């Protein structure tokens, strides 16, 4: 299937999978927005704060957590899930990816999915004559986005590399699980099979292979995203902890 200007095939998947495009009929970003490239580099500002700082503060306020490191981890996992979902959805449904360069993606850091990301131009990745494979996905998401995003959050909030890689693995597994559920419910076993094959191949990548254990669509990570430190929070379904650890001044970050 060829890519269409509105990436309409993603719409039935809903939520984290939908990727807004500026070519969408009647749709436009809500005013000037930073690109993700500007965000990772710290050159995008809003009211004298970087866009990334503003997002972490928004997450901290919504979760009522006083710990910036916890909010930074949850913000990271949320954006990782958005990027993996859109990319894996395109690969499984279209058989190819649009260019997802950080300079082409506008980010509304105050919005929630699917209104947070806007792709300014829908075009196949240059030279992508063959269907999208795991290497293409790794380049598009792991290297182009999650690497610089993790570097920025690590430097600013002290979030450990192992934790951030665990977030990346957890976000990928969650995207694959959601896509598999939709595909099987709608009789698209071809999409389910393609998504599962791509996900399994991605988990052999050096940046993901040590993050946890993938069994079918199930995943058990080897680190903790720190959600248990959120007031009223507990452990996630794929957490390495069977129950919330006792609070400590600084939880082990994996």
N, C-alpha and C positions, 0 to 999 in steps of 0.2 A: 504494500500500500504506500502511495506517495504521501509525503508530508503535505498537509493543507495549511493555509495561512492562519487558521484559527485553532489548530491542533484539536479539532472537534472530537476526535476519537477518545480523548482523555476525559471528556465531560461526564460520561456515564459512570466513571469510576469515582467521581466526587472528591471532596475534601483535599487531601494532600497531593493528589495526582494531577489535578487541573492546573494548567499553566496558562495564565492570561497572556494574551498577545495584543500589541497595539494595533494589529490588523483586525481585531475582533469588531464586529459590527456594533456600533453604539457604545463601545467600551473605551475608556481612556484612563490612564493613571490619575490619581487625585492630586494634581499639581506636580511640581518638580520633585523628583525622587533621586536619591543617590544610586549609582550602580553598585553592584557587589564588588567590582574592582576597586572603586573608591572606598568602599566600606572596609575591605581587607587592608588597604594601604593606610587607612586612617585619615584620608583626605576629604571625606564627606562629613559635614557638620550640620547640626540642627540645634539652634539656640545655644551655640558655643560648646556643644558636646558632640563627640563622634556618633555616627549612626549606630555603631556597635555598642557603645556605652549606653546610648538611649534605649536600645533593645534590652540589654541586660537589666537596666533599671526598671523597664516596663515589666519584665518577667518577675523580678524581685517583688515588685508592688503587687502583681496579680497573685503570686504564691504566698505573699506575706512572709518572705524570708529575709532576715537581716544579713545573711551571708552572701556577699557578692560572688564568691567562688561557686556556690551552689546555683545561683541564678545564671551564671555564665555557662555552667555545664548544661543546664536545662535549655537555655537559649541555643547552644550549639547543637544539641540533639534535635531540637525542633527544626532548625534550618537544614541540618543534614537529612532529616526525614523528608523534607520538602524536595530537596534536590534529588535524592535517590528515587523518590516516588515518581517525579516527573520524567526523569531519565529512563528508569526501568520501564515505566508505562509506555513511553515512546518506543523503546527497543522491542518490547513484547508485542505491541499492537501494530506499529508501523514497520518494524523490521529495520529501522534506522533512527538516528538521532538528529535533531536540529542542532545547530551550533549553540552551545550553552556557555560560551565564553563569559566570564564575569563582567566584561565591559558591555555585554548585550543584555544583561539582566538588571532591571530596576527593582529596588527593594523598598517596600513600604514597611519599615520596621515597627510601626505602631499597629499594623493590621494583622489579621489571622488568615490562615489558608481558607479559600484559594486566592484571596485578594492581596496577598503580600508580594508576590513575584509577578513581574511583567517582562516578557521577552519582546525586545524591540524589533527583531527581524527573524523570521522563520526560514531557515535554509539548511539543507543537508550539510554535514561537516565536509569541508573541502576534501576531495579525493575519496569520499566514502562511497565507492561504487558497490560495495558488498554490504550485506545486512550487518547491523550493529553487533559487535561481539563484546566479550568481557573486557578486553584491552581498551576498546573505544570508550566503554562506560567508565573504566578506571581513570582514563585520561580526563574525561569530561567532568567527573565528580570528585574523585579522590585527589587527583593532582591539581586540577585547576581551581577547585573550591575548598575542599576540606583541609588541604595542606595550609594555604595561607590563612584561612579562618582559624584553624587551630593554633597557628603561630601567634596570631594577634591576641587570641584569648589567653594563651599560655603566658605571653609576655605581660599582659595587662592584669590578669587575675590569678596567675599562679596555678592554673588548672593543669594537672599532670598529663603528659603525652599519652600514657597508657589509658587513662580515663577517656581522653578524647578519641582515641582509636576504638575503644570499647563502644563509645557513643556511635561512631560511624558504623561499626558492625551491627549494633542493635537497630539503628535506623534502617540499614539495608534489609535486615531480616524482617523488620516490621513492614516495610514497603512490599517485599516479596510475598509476605503472608496475606496482606490486604489484596494484592493483585491476584493471587491464587484463589482466594475466596470469591472474588467477583467473577473470575473467569469460569470457575466450576459452577457457580450458581447460574451463569448465563450460557452454559453449554459451549464455552470456548476452551476446550481442553488444549487446543493448539497454543493459545496464549499462556495457559497455565504451565504447559511443558516448557515453552520457551523461557518463561520467567524463572522457573526452577533451575533450568540448565545454566542460564546466565548467572544466577545468584550463587550456585555451587561453584562455578568457575571463578567468580569474584572473590570468594572466600579462600581461594588458593593464593591470592595476591599477598605479598609479604607484609603489607600494611594492615591486612585483615585476618590473615591466617592464624594469628595468635590471640585474636580478640575473644574467641569463644568457640563453642561447638554447635555446628548446624546439623540438625537431624530432620530431614524432610523440610517442612516449613517451620519447625521449632528451632529455637536458639537459646543457648545458655551462655551468657557472657562471663568473662573472667574478671571483670572490674565492676565498679558500682558508679552509677551516674550521680549519686548523692541525693536522690529524691527523698530518701528516708529522713533527711535533715530538714525538709520542708515541714512547717507546722501542720500536723495532721496527716503527713505523708507516710507511706510505708515502703515496701520493696516492690519493684516492678516484676512483671511476670517472667522476665529473663534474667533477673538479678543473680549475681553470684552468691548473695546471702539468702538463706532460707527464711530469715526474719530480720527485722531492723536491728542493726548493732546498737549497743549502748552509746549514747551521745558522748563525744569526746571533743576537746578543743579544736582538733583538726583531724577529720576522719581520713583513714587510709584511702587513697585515690586510685589505686590499681596500677 
